[in-house]
């Protein structure tokens, strides 16, 4: 089905019935369900093979809706008003509204407003908070193009919205929001330097598994092995660096997906170890991990 208004309405009805819908965001394609519905949220975990300790990010259509789901703060308002809609997830104390399964045993909730017109239209039509992790099996490569969504995921969905290639290409930055400080739980294109404009910020090297998604040792992984090589290497099946980390992020997963269609190791040029490339480093190190 094409993303016409009548199809948005049909998918909104499916979500209200507790069904799953694959949706585009500016980061990666997501697997959406009603965050208020225990059974619907459990369907996400089953479809992805996702462990129960791994929480889900909840997407909302407005800051007002976000305030109903979390114990809000002045710092959260500053971040949301400046950086939403966008690839930033705010982790705040949960207010007890969403399904307990969303929290994965924790006491905090991750919230964001996505910057994608189709998904925003769906959110506003449903008038529901939607849990929507990446539309992939657990630890596997996140899809950033409609054609890269696995049939194994689509068979669990009542429908899927084709929103074209994702504009950002990697998952959102996740930050824990405290009274006057922030902790980065997952790196993304919104960087530490940007966040420090709002509050003192640290990078949380270790945190509880049920605080944020994306903390598993192996993650974002194609089926073929990923090997990091020095820039300028002349190897086959190579993804070369670009000068801009945001440009590189935008196409990284789609290039990995293309090379993963045929057997053989995938080589990726090693990025510089700078703050601007921190999110890319995070994704590549997890993709290249031999760990479980």
Backbone torsions as a table, in degrees:
resi	resn	phi	psi	omega
1	UNK	NA	137.0	179.5
2	UNK	-82.5	158.6	-175.6
3	UNK	-78.5	58.4	175.1
4	UNK	-87.7	159.9	-179.8
5	UNK	-51.8	-39.4	-178.9
6	UNK	-64.9	-30.3	179.2
7	UNK	-77.8	-34.6	172.0
8	UNK	-57.7	-44.2	178.9
9	UNK	-62.3	-42.5	-179.7
10	UNK	-65.3	-41.5	-179.7
11	UNK	-70.1	-35.5	176.4
12	UNK	-61.6	-41.5	177.9
13	UNK	-63.8	-39.4	178.4
14	UNK	-63.1	-41.6	178.8
15	UNK	-65.0	-38.5	177.5
16	UNK	-65.2	-27.0	178.4
17	UNK	-81.5	-2.1	179.6
18	UNK	92.1	15.0	-179.2
19	UNK	-91.9	170.9	-178.5
20	UNK	-103.6	145.7	176.5
21	UNK	-137.1	132.8	174.0
22	UNK	-81.6	131.8	-171.6
23	UNK	-131.5	149.4	173.9
24	UNK	-86.4	144.0	167.7
25	UNK	-130.7	176.0	176.8
26	UNK	-73.5	-17.5	-178.5
27	UNK	-91.1	-73.3	176.2
28	UNK	-141.1	168.7	174.1
29	UNK	-70.4	141.7	-177.0
30	UNK	-117.8	164.5	177.0
31	UNK	-113.0	103.6	-167.6
32	UNK	-97.0	145.9	173.4
33	UNK	-152.2	159.3	177.4
34	UNK	-63.0	115.7	-176.1
35	UNK	-71.8	-8.4	178.7
36	UNK	-92.3	-9.8	-170.1
37	UNK	-106.3	111.6	-178.4
38	UNK	-54.7	-48.2	-175.8
39	UNK	-67.1	-38.6	178.9
40	UNK	-63.6	-43.5	179.4
41	UNK	-64.4	-40.3	177.8
42	UNK	-63.3	-30.0	176.5
43	UNK	-64.8	-34.0	175.4
44	UNK	-60.8	-50.3	-178.5
45	UNK	-59.2	-41.5	-179.4
46	UNK	-67.7	-43.4	-178.0
47	UNK	-64.0	-37.0	-176.9
48	UNK	-88.6	-14.6	-170.5
49	UNK	64.8	36.4	-173.4
50	UNK	-89.1	133.3	180.0
51	UNK	-67.8	152.3	-173.9
52	UNK	-67.8	-16.2	-179.9
53	UNK	-83.5	-5.3	-173.4
54	UNK	-98.4	109.8	-173.2
55	UNK	-73.2	166.8	-179.6
56	UNK	-111.5	143.2	173.0
57	UNK	-82.0	137.0	179.8
58	UNK	-104.3	129.0	-179.4
59	UNK	-102.3	137.0	-177.2
60	UNK	-129.3	163.9	-177.0
61	UNK	-95.6	-8.3	-177.8
62	UNK	-158.9	160.2	175.3
63	UNK	-65.2	-36.6	179.2
64	UNK	-59.2	-40.9	178.4
65	UNK	-67.1	-39.6	178.3
66	UNK	-59.9	-39.6	-178.3
67	UNK	-63.8	-24.0	178.7
68	UNK	-76.2	-18.7	-172.1
69	UNK	-102.7	-11.0	-174.7
70	UNK	-140.3	161.9	170.4
71	UNK	-79.9	103.1	-169.3
72	UNK	-80.6	164.4	-180.0
73	UNK	-147.1	167.2	177.4
74	UNK	-63.5	-39.4	178.6
75	UNK	-65.7	-39.4	176.8
76	UNK	-60.8	-40.2	179.0
77	UNK	-62.5	-43.2	-179.9
78	UNK	-61.7	-44.2	179.8
79	UNK	-65.8	-46.5	-177.5
80	UNK	-64.8	-43.3	-178.3
81	UNK	-67.2	-27.4	-177.9
82	UNK	-93.4	-33.3	-168.2
83	UNK	-119.9	-1.4	172.9
84	UNK	-104.7	147.4	-8.6
85	UNK	-64.7	144.6	179.8
86	UNK	168.1	177.3	-172.5
87	UNK	-83.2	53.9	177.7
88	UNK	-130.7	124.8	176.1
89	UNK	-106.1	127.7	178.6
90	UNK	-100.2	125.9	177.7
91	UNK	-102.4	119.4	-174.2
92	UNK	-135.0	163.7	174.8
93	UNK	-58.9	134.6	-178.9
94	UNK	-73.0	145.2	-179.3
95	UNK	-99.7	1.5	174.6
96	UNK	90.1	18.3	-177.4
97	UNK	-94.9	-45.7	-173.8
98	UNK	-78.4	167.1	175.8
99	UNK	-55.4	139.6	177.8
100	UNK	-61.5	-26.3	-178.6
101	UNK	-66.6	-27.0	176.8
102	UNK	-59.8	-37.0	-172.9
103	UNK	-83.0	-14.1	177.3
104	UNK	56.1	38.8	177.9
105	UNK	89.1	-3.1	179.9
106	UNK	-92.9	-174.2	-178.9
107	UNK	-120.6	11.7	179.7
108	UNK	-122.2	159.8	179.1
109	UNK	-128.1	137.9	175.8
110	UNK	-97.7	127.5	-174.6
111	UNK	-129.8	145.8	168.6
112	UNK	-158.8	158.1	169.9
113	UNK	-103.0	117.3	-178.1
114	UNK	-74.2	149.7	179.7
115	UNK	-101.6	63.9	178.0
116	UNK	-143.0	123.6	-171.0
117	UNK	-60.9	-39.7	-178.2
118	UNK	-67.8	-45.1	-179.3
119	UNK	-67.6	-39.5	176.2
120	UNK	-61.3	-40.6	177.2
121	UNK	-61.2	-41.5	178.3
122	UNK	-65.4	-42.6	178.7
123	UNK	-60.6	-44.8	-177.6
124	UNK	-70.1	-32.1	179.4
125	UNK	-72.4	-41.0	178.6
126	UNK	-72.3	-32.0	-171.8
127	UNK	56.1	36.9	179.5
128	UNK	-127.4	149.8	165.7
129	UNK	-73.8	134.3	-176.3
130	UNK	-116.9	119.8	169.4
131	UNK	-72.1	132.7	-176.5
132	UNK	-153.4	81.2	170.9
133	UNK	-72.5	174.7	-179.4
134	UNK	-60.8	145.6	-174.9
135	UNK	-85.3	65.7	-179.4
136	UNK	-146.1	165.3	170.4
137	UNK	-70.8	150.8	-176.0
138	UNK	-55.1	132.1	-178.6
139	UNK	77.0	-8.9	-176.7
140	UNK	-86.0	174.4	-174.3
141	UNK	-66.4	132.1	177.8
142	UNK	-75.1	135.6	178.6
143	UNK	-80.0	135.8	174.8
144	UNK	-118.5	4.8	171.3
145	UNK	-133.5	148.3	-178.3
146	UNK	-55.4	-41.0	-175.6
147	UNK	-71.0	-11.7	-179.8
148	UNK	-93.3	-0.8	175.9
149	UNK	-71.1	128.7	-175.2
150	UNK	-68.2	140.4	172.3
151	UNK	-57.0	-28.5	177.9
152	UNK	-63.0	-29.1	176.0
153	UNK	-83.8	-45.4	-176.0
154	UNK	-61.9	-28.0	-179.9
155	UNK	-67.6	-16.1	177.3
156	UNK	-93.0	-4.2	-172.4
157	UNK	-102.2	147.3	171.8
158	UNK	-80.5	-17.1	179.2
159	UNK	-175.0	173.2	-179.4
160	UNK	-149.0	131.6	178.6
161	UNK	-94.7	126.5	176.9
162	UNK	-91.7	107.0	179.6
163	UNK	-107.7	15.0	-179.2
164	UNK	78.2	-176.1	179.7
165	UNK	-63.4	142.5	178.9
166	UNK	-71.2	136.2	-173.0
167	UNK	-74.7	-28.0	-178.4
168	UNK	-96.9	-50.9	170.2
169	UNK	94.5	-12.6	170.5
170	UNK	-133.8	164.6	-173.8
171	UNK	-65.9	162.3	-174.3
172	UNK	-65.9	153.7	165.7
173	UNK	-66.7	135.2	178.5
174	UNK	-116.2	126.3	179.4
175	UNK	-128.2	136.1	169.9
176	UNK	-82.7	129.7	-176.5
177	UNK	-104.1	119.1	176.2
178	UNK	-107.4	-171.5	-173.4
179	UNK	-62.0	-41.4	-178.9
180	UNK	-142.6	22.2	-179.8
181	UNK	-151.4	168.2	-177.8
182	UNK	-132.8	151.2	171.6
183	UNK	-127.7	125.3	178.6
184	UNK	-79.9	115.3	-179.8
185	UNK	-93.3	-26.5	174.9
186	UNK	-146.3	130.0	179.7
187	UNK	-72.0	150.3	176.7
188	UNK	-157.6	-167.4	-175.7
189	UNK	-73.8	-19.4	169.4
190	UNK	-83.3	115.5	-165.4
191	UNK	-94.4	169.7	178.1
192	UNK	-59.2	-40.2	-179.1
193	UNK	-64.5	-37.1	175.9
194	UNK	-64.5	-42.3	-177.3
195	UNK	-70.6	-28.2	-179.5
196	UNK	-69.4	-10.8	173.0
197	UNK	-69.8	-18.7	-176.5
198	UNK	-105.1	-32.4	-177.6
199	UNK	-168.6	161.7	174.1
200	UNK	-60.4	136.8	-169.5
201	UNK	-133.9	135.9	173.7
202	UNK	-121.5	163.0	171.0
203	UNK	-100.0	117.1	-178.6
204	UNK	-79.8	100.3	-177.9
205	UNK	-66.4	-32.2	177.6
206	UNK	-136.8	137.1	175.1
207	UNK	-151.9	166.8	-179.7
208	UNK	-58.4	140.0	-177.0
209	UNK	-59.2	-31.5	-176.8
210	UNK	-88.8	14.9	177.0
211	UNK	-88.5	-36.8	-175.3
212	UNK	-151.7	145.1	171.3
213	UNK	-71.7	169.0	174.0
214	UNK	81.3	17.7	-177.7
215	UNK	-106.7	0.5	177.7
216	UNK	-67.7	145.4	-175.2
217	UNK	-57.6	-46.3	176.6
218	UNK	-104.9	128.4	-175.6
219	UNK	-161.7	164.1	174.9
220	UNK	54.7	37.7	-166.2
221	UNK	-107.3	128.9	168.2
222	UNK	-71.9	170.9	178.7
223	UNK	-69.1	-38.9	178.7
224	UNK	-75.5	150.6	177.8
225	UNK	-64.9	144.4	175.8
226	UNK	-105.9	128.1	-178.6
227	UNK	-123.7	126.3	177.4
228	UNK	-85.9	132.8	-178.3
229	UNK	-126.8	163.4	-179.5
230	UNK	-71.4	145.9	176.4
231	UNK	-55.9	138.7	-179.0
232	UNK	91.2	-0.7	179.0
233	UNK	-65.3	145.9	179.3
234	UNK	-109.3	75.1	179.9
235	UNK	-115.9	161.3	175.7
236	UNK	-76.7	159.9	174.4
237	UNK	52.2	58.4	-172.2
238	UNK	-111.0	135.9	168.7
239	UNK	-104.8	112.7	-175.8
240	UNK	-87.7	150.4	176.5
241	UNK	-67.3	155.8	166.7
242	UNK	-112.8	172.9	-178.7
243	UNK	-77.6	-20.2	-174.7
244	UNK	-113.8	119.9	-178.8
245	UNK	-61.1	-31.5	178.7
246	UNK	-68.9	-39.1	175.7
247	UNK	-63.6	-40.9	179.8
248	UNK	-64.4	-44.1	179.6
249	UNK	-61.0	-37.4	-174.1
250	UNK	-60.2	-32.1	-174.8
251	UNK	-117.0	1.2	-174.9
252	UNK	-59.1	-53.4	-175.5
253	UNK	-66.2	-36.8	179.9
254	UNK	-67.7	-35.9	177.1
255	UNK	-69.4	-39.6	175.6
256	UNK	-61.5	-41.7	-179.8
257	UNK	-63.6	-41.0	178.7
258	UNK	-61.1	-47.6	-177.8
259	UNK	-70.5	-24.2	-178.6
260	UNK	-77.4	-6.5	179.4
261	UNK	-73.5	-18.4	177.8
262	UNK	-126.4	152.4	-175.2
263	UNK	-71.6	152.3	177.0
264	UNK	130.1	149.5	-179.8
265	UNK	-61.3	145.5	177.5
266	UNK	-106.5	124.8	-179.6
267	UNK	-101.5	134.6	178.3
268	UNK	-127.9	130.3	177.9
269	UNK	-63.6	136.0	-177.0
270	UNK	-70.4	124.1	-178.9
271	UNK	-78.1	164.1	175.7
272	UNK	-66.3	151.1	179.6
273	UNK	-90.3	73.1	178.1
274	UNK	-124.2	164.7	-178.0
275	UNK	-60.4	-34.7	-177.8
276	UNK	-66.3	-25.7	-178.2
277	UNK	-101.9	9.1	-173.9
278	UNK	-59.9	-41.9	-178.8
279	UNK	-66.0	-38.8	177.8
280	UNK	-64.7	-43.6	177.0
281	UNK	-57.1	-45.4	-179.2
282	UNK	-57.6	-48.1	-178.0
283	UNK	-66.3	-43.0	-176.8
284	UNK	-69.0	-38.9	179.6
285	UNK	-65.2	-37.5	177.6
286	UNK	-72.8	-38.9	178.6
287	UNK	-64.0	-34.6	-176.8
288	UNK	-89.4	-1.2	-175.8
289	UNK	-67.5	142.9	172.7
290	UNK	-94.3	0.0	-176.7
291	UNK	-74.0	170.0	-178.7
292	UNK	-72.4	NA	NA
